[in-house]
Amino acid sequence: MDLDFVQWPAMAVTLLAAWLVAAQDKRRRVWGFWAFIASNLLWVTWGLQAQAFALIALQVGLFALNVRGARKNDPHARRA
């Protein structure tokens, strides 16, 4: 199955995520990190079919950083 088309939504979601993460509003930043997580999954999907293993490794690392960012910016999270 050819998933070449996935790179375009992945690119669009990545750009949207970057725009949201740069927002001053905390909720928008959280949405930005979740959008980045979605883009990580899209890029991994594309990378698997393209056998782009360095891209997949990068996305796994960025996924971990985006989960951390989402948690640190969650306005509802309790701080210990």
C-alpha positions as CSV (number, residue, x, y, z in Angstrom):
1,M,0.0,0.0,0.0
2,D,1.5,3.3,-1.1
3,L,1.2,5.9,1.7
4,D,3.2,8.6,0.0
5,F,0.3,11.0,0.4
6,V,0.7,10.9,4.2
7,Q,3.7,13.3,4.1
8,W,1.5,16.2,3.1
9,P,-0.9,16.0,6.1
10,A,2.1,15.3,8.3
11,M,3.8,18.5,7.0
12,A,0.6,20.6,7.5
13,V,0.0,19.3,11.0
14,T,3.6,20.0,11.9
15,L,3.3,23.6,10.8
16,L,0.0,24.0,12.7
17,A,1.6,22.5,15.8
18,A,4.6,24.9,15.6
19,W,2.2,27.9,15.3
20,L,0.2,26.7,18.3
21,V,3.2,26.0,20.5
22,A,4.4,29.6,20.0
23,A,1.1,30.9,21.4
24,Q,1.1,32.8,24.7
25,D,-2.1,31.1,25.8
26,K,-1.3,27.9,27.7
27,R,-4.2,25.9,26.3
28,R,-3.1,26.7,22.7
29,R,0.4,25.5,23.6
30,V,-1.0,22.3,25.0
31,W,-3.0,21.8,21.7
32,G,0.2,22.5,19.9
33,F,2.1,19.7,21.7
34,W,-0.8,17.3,20.9
35,A,-0.7,18.4,17.3
36,F,3.0,17.7,17.3
37,I,2.3,14.2,18.7
38,A,-0.2,13.6,15.9
39,S,2.4,14.7,13.4
40,N,5.0,12.4,14.9
41,L,2.6,9.5,14.3
42,L,1.9,10.6,10.7
43,W,5.7,10.9,10.0
44,V,6.3,7.5,11.5
45,T,3.6,6.0,9.3
46,W,5.1,7.6,6.2
47,G,8.6,6.7,7.4
48,L,7.8,3.0,7.7
49,Q,6.6,2.7,4.2
50,A,9.5,4.8,2.9
51,Q,12.0,2.8,5.0
52,A,13.2,6.2,6.4
53,F,14.6,4.8,9.6
54,A,16.5,7.9,10.7
55,L,13.3,9.9,10.4
56,I,11.5,7.3,12.5
57,A,14.1,7.5,15.2
58,L,13.9,11.3,15.1
59,Q,10.1,11.2,15.5
60,V,10.3,8.8,18.4
61,G,12.6,11.2,20.2
62,L,10.4,14.2,19.4
63,F,7.4,12.2,20.5
64,A,8.9,11.9,24.0
65,L,9.8,15.6,24.1
66,N,6.2,16.5,22.9
67,V,4.6,14.3,25.6
68,R,6.8,16.1,28.2
69,G,5.8,19.5,26.8
70,A,2.1,18.6,26.8
71,R,2.4,17.5,30.5
72,K,4.4,20.5,31.6
73,N,1.9,23.0,29.9
74,D,-1.3,21.2,30.9
75,P,-3.3,23.9,32.7
76,H,-5.3,21.2,34.7
77,A,-2.2,19.2,35.8
78,R,-1.5,19.3,39.5
79,R,2.0,20.3,40.5
80,A,3.6,18.4,43.3
